[in-house]
Each structure stands twice: as structure tokens, then as C-alpha cells.
């Protein structure tokens, strides 16, 4: 059973940092690209970061470029999203996603709240 589980969210002050983790199971994690998304209530889910299966290519949304870093450890079947210089507008539920053939799987999400 393909599963993704995010963790690491929480409440942080503006300018602070958090590191999210996404652990995959039930599939060969190293063979698949991973994406991170975020969603604010009432808005569409937004893709913010992408990493190729081998980790040799990453892309970012303009809204997070130079502040967020996506990485992965294929031995641990885990992708990370390091978030620095957080802003109140980064407040959202954060999700990781994997696409395997015609199947798309999402994690349950982890909430990030940036507030003083």
C-alpha cells in the first residue's frame, strides 16, 4: 500500500525556520519524483517544490525560491523541505505527492502557521 506521511509542521515566528519530512512506504521511493504542495483554505493547492528521483534536479515556485530547499534521502525513503525566512503568507497545510503511473498519492498534510 503506497503511503506518504508528512511531519514537522507547527507554529513559528516570522523569520523562523522549519523542516518538514515526507516518509514514503509501499513503493520504491528512489524511483519516483516527489513534489511538495501547500494549500490555504479556499484556494487551490499550489506546487512549491519538486525533486527528481535521483535528487539531481529541483525546481521551486517563485514564492519560495531562495528560502525553501527540497532534498531527499533515498536510503531513508524520505524527502525534506527546509523552510527558512518564513513569512505569515507561508501559513498553509503542506503536502507531499508522488505519481506512480496513473496513480497519484498524497500525504495527510502537516500544518505550518507563521505568526508572532
Secondary structure by P-SEA (a helix, b strand, c coil): cccccccccccccccbbbbbbbbbcccccccbbbbbbbbcccccccccccccccccbbbbcccccccbbbbbcccccbbbbbbcccccccbbbbbbbbbcccbbbbccbbbbbbcc
